[in-house]
Structure formats: C-alpha cells, structure tokens
C-alpha cells in the first residue's frame, strides 16, 4: 500500500472520529468525556507509524489537522457543522485552546519522529494520549482525595495514579512499536515524568508540557 493510499485511509479515520464526537454529543454524552475519548483514540496514529514508507505524507496530514483545529472556531461562526464539532468537545472547563495544543504537539513530534529517533517522540505522544486522557476520566469519576498545585487545575490522587499507570503503559507501547528495549526503572521514570508534568502544569498547558517533558526525559535516558 502506498503512502497516498494510507493517507486516504487515515483521513477517513479522522473524519469518522470527528463525526463520532458530534454523534455522541447529540446523544447526550458530556463533552468532557467525548474529549477524553478523542484524546485517547488519537494514540492510534502512533501505531500506524511503522506502515509509512516516507515522512512527507504523515507530516502533511497532522500539520493539516493542526492548522484546521486552529481555525475551526472562526469557521464555526458561519458554519453549523463546524459549530457542532466545536461544541461537542468544549465546555466551561475544557477550552478549544487545549485541542489546538494537542494537535500541534502531534504535528511537531510526528515530524521529530520522522527525521530522528522515533522512540522519544512516540513515548511523548502516547504518554499524553493515554496518561492525560485516561487519568482525566478516572479523576473526574473516582477522584476523592484532592490537591492543588499553584496555578494548576485541582487534581486528585486517584487521577494522578491513573495518569502514572496509563502513561507508563503508553511508554511501554512506544517501546514495542519502535523496537526499543529500556530498563524498567527508565520505563517507570518516564511514567512518573508524565504524572508530575500533568499535576503541576499551569492551567491549559498540560497538552504541551507532558509531551515536552517526556520527550526530553526519554532522549536523555536513552
């Protein structure tokens, strides 16, 4: 299968994911949980990295996705479908800026993984997708023991434990996808880096700081 054919499939997957968000919202699913699903589901993009023959098409796809995300709120003022997409994943606590950051880091680290060592980039993105996505959902549903770092959102210990476990699982998946073998202490250390970054990130910056912190740590450790 050529990269152009793969690109067409991924664009269809992207369209289906966005359409699914709109449908779920129409059925009454809270936007914060739809956002978590989208957050986690985006990680499948990393699983497809080994299938590409070159870097141009995948980088073009995520760059287009990032640019489209950045301009969509402006389009939503004049287009009903765009407005429903924006509404399906935003509420009082979760703003569109977070998704702009999210798609931007996917574009940046896809490019970094394409031209350099894929493992740190894959670990950065999968720890973000799984750690922040699953941790956020668990924290909202089951969080009872709260804490608050200066400038950050209120977190829960239950949510932070979930971030650690899910982010560590993300790094583990990155190891296998990139055919890397790292020590257990390094694996757990990268999960801890993601957890600390998520807990102490100033409000609205976790989608930036988690992958940057994990990529930096993974590059230094490996």
BAGU-199460 format. One record per residue: residue number from 1; residue in three letters; x, y, z of N, C-alpha, C in turn. Coordinates in pm, whole numbers, plus 50000, padded with zeros to 5 digits. Layout:
residues N
- pos code nxx nyy nzz caxx cayy cazz cxx cyy czz
- NUM ALA X Y Z X Y Z X Y Z $
...
end
This chain:
residues 222
- pos code nxx nyy nzz caxx cayy cazz cxx cyy czz
- 1 UNK 50084 49881 50000 50000 50000 50000 50088 50125 50000 $
- 2 UNK 50057 50220 49911 50136 50341 49901 50102 50438 50014 $
- 3 UNK 50189 50538 50032 50163 50638 50135 50039 50720 50104 $
- 4 UNK 50011 50743 49976 49890 50819 49940 49765 50739 49976 $
- 5 UNK 49768 50608 49954 49655 50524 49993 49638 50521 50144 $
- 6 UNK 49750 50508 50215 49745 50513 50361 49692 50647 50409 $
- 7 UNK 49735 50754 50342 49689 50886 50379 49538 50900 50364 $
- 8 UNK 49484 50844 50258 49339 50850 50237 49265 50775 50347 $
- 9 UNK 49321 50661 50389 49258 50584 50497 49261 50662 50627 $
- 10 UNK 49375 50723 50658 49386 50799 50782 49294 50921 50782 $
- 11 UNK 49278 50985 50669 49184 51098 50661 49041 51051 50686 $
- 12 UNK 49009 50931 50636 48876 50875 50662 48858 50843 50810 $
- 13 UNK 48964 50790 50873 48959 50762 51018 48940 50892 51096 $
- 14 UNK 49011 50996 51056 48999 51126 51123 48857 51180 51111 $
- 15 UNK 48802 51171 50989 48665 51219 50967 48566 51139 51050 $
- 16 UNK 48587 51008 51058 48497 50923 51137 48506 50958 51285 $
- 17 UNK 48627 50986 51334 48644 51024 51474 48573 51154 51507 $
- 18 UNK 48587 51252 51418 48521 51380 51441 48370 51364 51434 $
- 19 UNK 48323 51287 51335 48179 51261 51325 48126 51189 51446 $
- 20 UNK 48205 51096 51500 48165 51024 51620 48147 51116 51739 $
- 21 UNK 48234 51217 51750 48220 51315 51859 48087 51389 51850 $
- 22 UNK 48050 51430 51729 47925 51502 51709 47806 51413 51743 $
- 23 UNK 47812 51287 51700 47702 51193 51727 47688 51167 51876 $
- 24 UNK 47800 51142 51944 47795 51117 52088 47736 51237 52163 $
- 25 UNK 47776 51355 52122 47722 51475 52187 47573 51488 52163 $
- 26 UNK 47528 51453 52042 47385 51459 52011 47306 51362 52097 $
- 27 UNK 47370 51252 52138 47304 51153 52224 47318 51187 52372 $
- 28 UNK 47374 51301 52403 47378 51347 52541 47503 51313 52619 $
- 29 UNK 47606 51257 52555 47731 51229 52625 47801 51362 52655 $
- 30 UNK 47846 51378 52778 47910 51503 52819 48035 51530 52735 $
- 31 UNK 48055 51656 52700 48167 51692 52612 48302 51656 52675 $
- 32 UNK 48311 51662 52807 48439 51631 52871 48479 51485 52850 $
- 33 UNK 48380 51394 52848 48411 51253 52823 48435 51226 52675 $
- 34 UNK 48365 51300 52589 48393 51289 52445 48536 51332 52418 $
- 35 UNK 48577 51437 52486 48713 51486 52470 48815 51382 52517 $
- 36 UNK 48784 51313 52627 48873 51206 52673 48884 51094 52570 $
- 37 UNK 48771 51056 52512 48771 50951 52409 48857 50994 52290 $
- 38 UNK 48840 51119 52247 48919 51170 52136 49067 51174 52172 $
- 39 UNK 49093 51215 52294 49230 51224 52347 49299 51088 52340 $
- 40 UNK 49230 50986 52390 49287 50851 52393 49296 50792 52253 $
- 41 UNK 49188 50808 52176 49183 50747 52044 49289 50799 51949 $
- 42 UNK 49334 50924 51970 49436 50980 51882 49566 50901 51887 $
- 43 UNK 49586 50826 51996 49708 50748 52009 49724 50641 51903 $
- 44 UNK 49615 50602 51838 49624 50500 51733 49710 50550 51617 $
- 45 UNK 49723 50682 51603 49809 50738 51500 49952 50686 51513 $
- 46 UNK 50001 50673 51636 50138 50627 51657 50153 50481 51613 $
- 47 UNK 50047 50402 51635 50053 50261 51594 50071 50247 51443 $
- 48 UNK 50031 50349 51367 50045 50344 51222 50178 50392 51170 $
- 49 UNK 50264 50446 51256 50393 50497 51209 50475 50394 51132 $
- 50 UNK 50484 50269 51177 50568 50174 51104 50519 50143 50962 $
- 51 UNK 50396 50178 50930 50339 50146 50799 50381 50243 50689 $
- 52 UNK 50425 50362 50729 50459 50463 50628 50593 50430 50561 $
- 53 UNK 50602 50463 50433 50727 50442 50360 50815 50567 50364 $
- 54 UNK 50753 50682 50383 50826 50808 50391 50764 50897 50497 $
- 55 UNK 50817 51017 50509 50771 51107 50615 50681 51220 50566 $
- 56 UNK 50681 51247 50436 50611 51364 50383 50461 51358 50406 $
- 57 UNK 50398 51246 50370 50252 51237 50380 50204 51240 50526 $
- 58 UNK 50261 51159 50617 50213 51167 50756 50234 51304 50819 $
- 59 UNK 50346 51368 50790 50369 51502 50845 50267 51600 50787 $
- 60 UNK 50237 51585 50659 50138 51674 50596 50000 51655 50659 $
- 61 UNK 49963 51532 50690 49831 51504 50747 49816 51569 50884 $
- 62 UNK 49913 51548 50974 49899 51605 51109 49916 51756 51108 $
- 63 UNK 49995 51808 51016 50007 51953 51004 49874 52014 50960 $
- 64 UNK 49810 51948 50863 49679 51994 50818 49578 51986 50931 $
- 65 UNK 49583 51878 51010 49491 51864 51123 49513 51974 51225 $
- 66 UNK 49639 52007 51252 49670 52112 51350 49622 52248 51301 $
- 67 UNK 49646 52280 51174 49602 52408 51120 49450 52417 51116 $
- 68 UNK 49385 52306 51080 49238 52305 51075 49180 52326 51215 $
- 69 UNK 49241 52264 51315 49195 52281 51453 49208 52426 51497 $
- 70 UNK 49316 52490 51457 49340 52628 51499 49235 52724 51442 $
- 71 UNK 49187 52699 51320 49095 52794 51255 48948 52754 51270 $
- 72 UNK 48921 52633 51320 48782 52585 51323 48687 52674 51403 $
- 73 UNK 48726 52728 51521 48632 52816 51592 48587 52936 51509 $
- 74 UNK 48676 52989 51426 48638 53101 51339 48539 53055 51232 $
- 75 UNK 48563 52935 51178 48472 52879 51078 48336 52852 51142 $
- 76 UNK 48338 52811 51269 48214 52774 51338 48117 52890 51350 $
- 77 UNK 48165 53012 51341 48076 53128 51348 47985 53137 51226 $
- 78 UNK 48024 53069 51119 47949 53080 50994 47901 52945 50940 $
- 79 UNK 47938 52836 51008 47905 52703 50957 47850 52617 51069 $
- 80 UNK 47733 52556 51046 47667 52481 51152 47744 52354 51189 $
- 81 UNK 47796 52282 51090 47870 52160 51120 47993 52190 51203 $
- 82 UNK 48068 52292 51166 48187 52330 51242 48148 52370 51384 $
- 83 UNK 48034 52439 51399 47988 52479 51532 47955 52357 51617 $
- 84 UNK 47894 52255 51557 47861 52134 51633 47986 52057 51672 $
- 85 UNK 48086 52058 51587 48213 51992 51620 48277 52060 51741 $
- 86 UNK 48284 52192 51737 48344 52267 51848 48266 52244 51977 $
- 87 UNK 48134 52250 51969 48051 52234 52088 48062 52094 52148 $
- 88 UNK 48087 51994 52064 48089 51855 52113 48206 51827 52207 $
- 89 UNK 48311 51908 52201 48430 51878 52281 48474 51996 52368 $
- 90 UNK 48389 52095 52386 48425 52208 52471 48314 52235 52572 $
- 91 UNK 48356 52282 52689 48261 52327 52791 48330 52432 52876 $
- 92 UNK 48273 52460 52991 48329 52565 53075 48470 52539 53124 $
- 93 UNK 48504 52410 53147 48636 52375 53199 48737 52341 53091 $
- 94 UNK 48687 52294 52978 48775 52248 52871 48757 52340 52750 $
- 95 UNK 48860 52417 52719 48852 52514 52611 48917 52460 52485 $
- 96 UNK 48886 52523 52373 48937 52479 52243 49088 52490 52235 $
- 97 UNK 49146 52581 52310 49291 52600 52305 49366 52471 52337 $
- 98 UNK 49311 52390 52429 49377 52264 52462 49387 52172 52343 $
- 99 UNK 49284 52169 52259 49289 52085 52139 49385 52141 52035 $
- 100 UNK 49396 52272 52030 49496 52332 51940 49636 52289 51983 $
- 101 UNK 49661 52295 52114 49791 52248 52165 49811 52100 52133 $
- 102 UNK 49706 52022 52151 49714 51877 52133 49752 51842 51990 $
- 103 UNK 49681 51899 51893 49711 51868 51754 49846 51925 51712 $
- 104 UNK 49883 52039 51772 50013 52097 51739 50129 52007 51783 $
- 105 UNK 50119 51951 51905 50229 51864 51951 50231 51735 51870 $
- 106 UNK 50115 51688 51826 50114 51570 51739 50187 51599 51609 $
- 107 UNK 50166 51719 51554 50235 51756 51431 50386 51768 51454 $
- 108 UNK 50423 51834 51562 50565 51856 51590 50638 51725 51616 $
- 109 UNK 50581 51640 51701 50652 51517 51737 50642 51410 51630 $
- 110 UNK 50542 51417 51543 50543 51329 51425 50660 51366 51335 $
- 111 UNK 50682 51496 51318 50795 51540 51237 50928 51503 51303 $
- 112 UNK 50937 51522 51434 51060 51486 51506 51087 51337 51495 $
- 113 UNK 50982 51256 51511 50999 51112 51498 51035 51069 51357 $
- 114 UNK 50991 51147 51258 51022 51113 51120 51166 51138 51083 $
- 115 UNK 51225 51241 51140 51361 51277 51100 51466 51230 51200 $
- 116 UNK 51422 51183 51316 51518 51140 51418 51477 51011 51484 $
- 117 UNK 51508 51000 51612 51476 50880 51689 51325 50878 51717 $
- 118 UNK 51258 50774 51673 51113 50768 51689 51069 50741 51832 $
- 119 UNK 51150 50670 51909 51103 50628 52041 51068 50746 52133 $
- 120 UNK 51156 50844 52153 51117 50954 52242 50990 51026 52195 $
- 121 UNK 50975 51043 52065 50856 51110 52012 50731 51027 52035 $
- 122 UNK 50741 50896 52011 50626 50807 52033 50591 50801 52180 $
- 123 UNK 50692 50793 52266 50667 50790 52411 50599 50919 52457 $
- 124 UNK 50643 51032 52402 50584 51161 52439 50436 51166 52405 $
- 125 UNK 50401 51123 52283 50262 51133 52239 50172 51028 52304 $
- 126 UNK 50222 50907 52320 50139 50803 52381 50120 50827 52531 $
- 127 UNK 50220 50883 52597 50202 50916 52740 50100 51028 52755 $
- 128 UNK 50097 51119 52659 49996 51225 52661 49857 51168 52634 $
- 129 UNK 49844 51091 52527 49712 51039 52489 49654 50949 52597 $
- 130 UNK 49731 50852 52642 49679 50756 52739 49681 50814 52880 $
- 131 UNK 49793 50874 52919 49805 50924 53056 49706 51034 53087 $
- 132 UNK 49705 51138 53006 49617 51250 53033 49471 51215 53006 $
- 133 UNK 49446 51138 52899 49309 51101 52865 49245 51010 52969 $
- 134 UNK 49312 50901 53001 49258 50806 53099 49261 50865 53239 $
- 135 UNK 49371 50932 53273 49382 50992 53406 49274 51095 53432 $
- 136 UNK 49244 51176 53331 49140 51276 53348 49004 51214 53372 $
- 137 UNK 48973 51110 53295 48844 51043 53310 48831 50976 53447 $
- 138 UNK 48938 50909 53491 48936 50842 53621 48927 50944 53733 $
- 139 UNK 49000 51052 53721 48998 51155 53824 48860 51216 53841 $
- 140 UNK 48792 51244 53731 48659 51302 53741 48558 51203 53797 $
- 141 UNK 48571 51076 53759 48472 50977 53801 48495 50926 53943 $
- 142 UNK 48621 50910 53981 48651 50843 54108 48738 50924 54203 $
- 143 UNK 48780 51043 54161 48870 51122 54245 48804 51168 54373 $
- 144 UNK 48864 51139 54486 48811 51180 54616 48914 51261 54696 $
- 145 UNK 49042 51232 54675 49148 51297 54753 49212 51405 54665 $
- 146 UNK 49174 51529 54689 49212 51639 54602 49340 51708 54648 $
- 147 UNK 49410 51764 54552 49523 51851 54581 49532 51955 54471 $
- 148 UNK 49605 52062 54498 49605 52175 54406 49744 52236 54401 $
- 149 UNK 49815 52216 54291 49944 52282 54273 49920 52427 54230 $
- 150 UNK 50005 52520 54271 49986 52661 54237 49975 52680 54085 $
- 151 UNK 49868 52746 54042 49849 52776 53901 49787 52664 53820 $
- 152 UNK 49781 52544 53876 49727 52429 53803 49582 52405 53842 $
- 153 UNK 49514 52320 53765 49379 52280 53800 49382 52188 53922 $
- 154 UNK 49270 52179 53991 49260 52086 54103 49269 51943 54050 $
- 155 UNK 49354 51863 54112 49375 51724 54072 49333 51631 54186 $
- 156 UNK 49329 51502 54156 49303 51403 54259 49415 51299 54259 $
- 157 UNK 49440 51242 54377 49542 51137 54384 49503 51018 54299 $
- 158 UNK 49372 50986 54297 49325 50873 54215 49353 50899 54067 $
- 159 UNK 49327 51023 54023 49354 51057 53885 49502 51053 53852 $
- 160 UNK 49585 51099 53945 49730 51101 53922 49787 50959 53916 $
- 161 UNK 49734 50869 53999 49776 50728 53991 49739 50672 53854 $
- 162 UNK 49620 50706 53806 49577 50659 53674 49665 50717 53564 $
- 163 UNK 49704 50844 53578 49796 50905 53481 49927 50827 53477 $
- 164 UNK 49981 50797 53595 50108 50724 53601 50098 50588 53533 $
- 165 UNK 49994 50512 53565 49980 50378 53508 49958 50384 53358 $
- 166 UNK 49870 50475 53314 49839 50483 53172 49956 50541 53092 $
- 167 UNK 50025 50640 53147 50140 50696 53078 50253 50594 53067 $
- 168 UNK 50272 50517 53174 50374 50410 53170 50337 50307 53064 $
- 169 UNK 50208 50273 53055 50163 50181 52951 50188 50241 52812 $
- 170 UNK 50170 50372 52799 50198 50438 52672 50344 50429 52633 $
- 171 UNK 50433 50449 52729 50577 50436 52702 50610 50291 52665 $
- 172 UNK 50547 50196 52733 50568 50055 52703 50527 50023 52559 $
- 173 UNK 50412 50076 52517 50368 50056 52379 50467 50119 52281 $
- 174 UNK 50517 50237 52315 50614 50303 52229 50740 50218 52214 $
- 175 UNK 50783 50153 52323 50899 50064 52316 50879 49956 52211 $
- 176 UNK 50762 49893 52212 50737 49783 52120 50718 49831 51977 $
- 177 UNK 50650 49944 51960 50630 49995 51825 50760 50039 51761 $
- 178 UNK 50853 50086 51843 50981 50137 51792 51094 50035 51810 $
- 179 UNK 51059 49916 51858 51157 49808 51876 51275 49852 51963 $
- 180 UNK 51239 49913 52074 51340 49957 52171 51323 49879 52300 $
- 181 UNK 51431 49864 52371 51428 49795 52499 51494 49885 52603 $
- 182 UNK 51416 49933 52700 51473 50018 52804 51452 49951 52939 $
- 183 UNK 51533 49991 53035 51526 49931 53168 51393 49966 53235 $
- 184 UNK 51352 49879 53326 51226 49901 53397 51227 50033 53472 $
- 185 UNK 51340 50069 53531 51347 50194 53607 51327 50314 53515 $
- 186 UNK 51377 50305 53390 51358 50413 53294 51212 50420 53250 $
- 187 UNK 51151 50303 53231 51010 50297 53193 50923 50365 53299 $
- 188 UNK 50944 50326 53426 50867 50385 53535 50900 50534 53552 $
- 189 UNK 51026 50568 53529 51067 50707 53541 50996 50796 53440 $
- 190 UNK 50978 50748 53317 50908 50826 53216 50760 50840 53251 $
- 191 UNK 50702 50734 53306 50564 50745 53353 50551 50847 53463 $
- 192 UNK 50650 50852 53553 50648 50949 53662 50666 51092 53609 $
- 193 UNK 50752 51109 53509 50770 51241 53450 50638 51293 53394 $
- 194 UNK 50566 51207 53322 50436 51247 53267 50339 51285 53379 $
- 195 UNK 50340 51208 53488 50249 51233 53600 50278 51366 53666 $
- 196 UNK 50404 51395 53691 50441 51521 53755 50408 51639 53663 $
- 197 UNK 50437 51623 53534 50407 51730 53439 50258 51759 53434 $
- 198 UNK 50176 51652 53437 50031 51670 53433 49980 51736 53560 $
- 199 UNK 50036 51699 53673 49990 51750 53801 50025 51897 53822 $
- 200 UNK 50142 51938 53776 50191 52072 53806 50185 52169 53688 $
- 201 UNK 50135 52122 53574 50125 52210 53457 50028 52324 53486 $
- 202 UNK 50066 52448 53458 49970 52558 53472 49846 52531 53388 $
- 203 UNK 49735 52584 53431 49607 52558 53366 49617 52582 53214 $
- 204 UNK 49572 52483 53138 49568 52495 52993 49696 52460 52921 $
- 205 UNK 49799 52414 52996 49928 52387 52931 49969 52239 52935 $
- 206 UNK 49886 52151 52995 49928 52013 53011 49951 51942 52878 $
- 207 UNK 49873 51976 52776 49892 51912 52646 50024 51950 52580 $
- 208 UNK 50083 52057 52627 50216 52096 52580 50326 52040 52668 $
- 209 UNK 50310 52054 52799 50419 52021 52890 50441 51872 52906 $
- 210 UNK 50334 51792 52904 50353 51647 52920 50442 51590 52809 $
- 211 UNK 50409 51611 52680 50496 51552 52576 50635 51612 52573 $
- 212 UNK 50646 51742 52601 50780 51802 52602 50865 51742 52713 $
- 213 UNK 50805 51725 52831 50879 51668 52944 50919 51524 52917 $
- 214 UNK 50826 51444 52865 50856 51303 52840 50957 51288 52728 $
- 215 UNK 50942 51366 52621 51040 51359 52511 51180 51394 52560 $
- 216 UNK 51189 51499 52640 51320 51541 52691 51380 51432 52779 $
- 217 UNK 51300 51377 52869 51349 51271 52958 51387 51146 52881 $
- 218 UNK 51304 51108 52784 51332 50987 52706 51457 51003 52623 $
- 219 UNK 51479 51123 52571 51601 51149 52492 51724 51139 52580 $
- 220 UNK 51715 51192 52701 51830 51187 52792 51854 51046 52844 $
- 221 UNK 51744 50972 52873 51758 50838 52929 51806 50735 52828 $
- 222 UNK 51773 50755 52704 51801 50652 52604 51900 50700 52499 $
end
